[in-house]
């Protein structure tokens, strides 16, 4: 009986009842998605002594409504929260509040950030870039960094910079980092 409320027109007026019905259905969809995907993944990982972490597409947007479910609820059944800060300097930092708020809402101890991948401009990819990226994310609520730009086989490296001793721009800073 609530399905018609998802759409305007077809004789459905935009009333408070329609808004409440839409909200209820979107919340139910978000709950089902959070339990079925991140929740199932976390159960699988926990059985194997691991913690699963992932993030919804677009969780770093200023307007989190671009995602198909509630980006805060996405983390409800996850073992940890994960966000991105990749692709260029300052990319994704506007949206750090979404996953970090979710960590607070659901009492998650770990807030991971995948970072350092495809940082542009390439001329700024030096050893100090490691600190700039980490401090920026730590200040926003992240407490664990996952380096995106680490490569076991440099010939297969698809996204720069490489975070290893092989990269002269990083090599001297890595031990102290």
C-alpha positions in Angstrom: 0.0 0.0 0.0 3.0 2.3 0.5 4.6 1.8 -2.9 2.7 4.6 -4.8 4.1 7.0 -2.2 7.6 6.6 -3.7 6.5 8.5 -6.8 4.8 11.9 -7.2 1.9 12.1 -9.6 -0.4 9.3 -10.5 -2.9 10.6 -8.0 -0.4 10.6 -5.1 -0.2 14.0 -3.4 2.9 15.2 -1.6 1.4 15.1 1.9 3.0 14.5 5.3 1.7 11.0 5.1 3.4 10.5 1.7 6.7 11.9 3.1 6.5 9.6 6.2 5.8 6.6 3.9 8.8 7.5 1.7 11.0 7.9 4.7 9.9 4.5 6.1 10.6 2.7 2.8 14.0 4.3 2.3 14.9 3.5 5.9 13.8 -0.2 5.4 15.9 -0.4 2.2 18.9 1.1 3.9 18.6 -1.3 6.8 18.3 -4.3 4.5 21.3 -3.2 2.4 23.4 -2.6 5.5 22.6 -6.0 7.0 22.8 -7.9 3.7 26.0 -6.5 2.3 28.4 -5.0 4.9 26.8 -7.1 7.6 27.2 -10.4 5.8 30.8 -9.5 4.8 31.6 -8.7 8.4 30.2 -12.0 9.6 32.3 -13.9 7.0 35.4 -11.9 8.1 34.8 -12.4 11.8 34.7 -16.2 11.4 38.2 -15.9 9.9 39.6 -13.6 12.6 39.5 -10.5 10.3 37.7 -7.2 10.3 35.9 -6.2 7.2 35.8 -2.6 6.1 34.3 -1.0 3.0 32.6 2.2 2.0 29.6 3.2 0.0 30.2 4.9 -3.3 30.1 8.7 -2.9 30.4 8.7 0.9 32.8 11.6 0.6 30.4 13.8 -1.3 29.2 17.0 0.5 25.7 15.8 -0.3 25.5 12.1 0.8 22.2 11.7 -0.9 23.9 10.6 -4.1 24.1 7.1 -2.7 21.3 4.6 -2.9 21.0 4.1 0.8 21.8 5.9 4.0 25.6 6.3 4.0 25.6 6.5 7.8 23.6 3.3 8.2 25.9 1.5 5.7 28.4 1.0 8.6 25.9 -0.2 11.2 26.9 -3.9 10.9 30.4 -3.4 9.6 33.4 -4.2 11.9 35.1 -0.9 11.0 34.5 2.3 9.0 36.4 3.0 5.9 36.6 6.1 3.8 38.6 7.3 0.8 41.0 10.2 0.4 42.5 9.4 -3.0 42.7 10.9 -6.4 44.2 14.3 -5.6 45.1 16.6 -2.7 42.0 17.5 -0.7 39.7 15.1 -2.6 37.1 13.6 -0.3 37.9 15.6 2.8 34.6 17.4 2.6 32.8 14.1 3.2 35.0 12.8 6.1 32.2 13.8 8.4 29.8 11.1 7.0 31.9 8.0 7.9 33.3 9.6 11.0 29.8 10.4 12.3 28.8 6.9 11.5 31.7 5.6 13.7 30.4 7.7 16.6 26.8 6.6 16.0 27.6 2.9 15.9 30.5 2.9 18.4 33.1 1.8 15.9 36.7 1.9 17.2 38.4 1.8 13.9 38.0 4.5 11.2 40.3 3.6 8.3 41.2 5.9 5.5 42.5 4.6 2.2 44.8 7.3 0.9 47.8 8.3 -1.2 46.5 6.9 -4.5 46.6 9.0 -7.6 47.6 12.2 -5.7 47.8 15.0 -8.2 49.7 17.1 -9.0 52.4 14.5 -9.3 55.1 17.1 -8.5 53.9 17.3 -4.9 54.3 13.5 -4.4 57.3 13.5 -2.1 58.0 12.1 1.4 56.2 15.1 3.1 53.0 14.2 1.2 52.7 11.2 3.5 52.5 13.5 6.5 50.2 16.0 4.8 47.7 13.3 3.9 47.8 11.5 7.3 47.5 14.6 9.4 44.6 15.9 7.3 42.7 12.6 7.9 43.7 12.2 11.6 42.3 15.7 12.2 39.0 14.7 10.7 38.5 11.6 12.8 40.4 8.8 11.1 42.6 6.7 13.3 44.2 4.2 10.9 45.7 4.8 7.4 45.7 2.3 4.6 48.2 3.3 1.9 46.7 2.9 -1.6 49.9 3.4 -3.5 51.9 0.3 -2.4 52.8 -2.1 -5.2 54.5 -5.5 -5.0 55.2 -5.5 -8.7 56.1 -2.1 -10.1 55.6 -3.1 -13.7 51.9 -3.6 -12.9 51.5 -0.3 -11.1 48.5 1.4 -12.4 48.1 4.3 -10.0 50.9 6.6 -8.9 52.6 7.4 -6.6 54.3 4.2 -5.5 54.8 4.2 -1.7 58.0 2.1 -1.4 61.8 2.2 -1.2 61.9 2.0 -5.0 60.4 5.5 -5.4 63.3 8.0 -4.8 60.8 10.7 -3.8 59.6 8.5 -0.9 62.6 6.3 0.0 64.4 8.6 2.3 61.3 9.6 4.3 59.7 6.1 4.7 61.8 4.9 7.6 60.9 7.8 9.9 57.3 7.9 8.6 
